[in-house]
Amino acid sequence: MKIKMTEDAPGSPDGVRVEQYEKGETYEVPDALGEALVDHGFAKAIGRRPSAAEKDAEKDADAEKDADAEKDADAVEDSAPAAPVEDKQDKPAKAEA
């Protein structure tokens, strides 16, 4: 599996030795390691369809962003000062021509 690292992270390609994978670099790794790094957010898969876990993580991230945007919009709406209400008694009556 080919991956591009989005964060520095250690990983074991064979279950025995541990290697350091560097942010921004592209690696060919065993599927199990690649999927683990992708699922934990340390890498992006290159040249294949995203796994179900990747799709779920992306949906969750999108839903969280939408919820945060909605909260921000509500907070702005709640903190906006109310428009001044005109008091008709304070204005002089218009003279008719």
Secondary structure as UniProt FT lines:
FT   STRAND          2..5
FT   STRAND          9..11
FT   STRAND          19..21
FT   TURN            23..24
FT   STRAND          26..28
FT   HELIX           31..39
FT   TURN            40..41
FT   STRAND          43..45
FT   HELIX           52..79
FT   HELIX           88..90
//
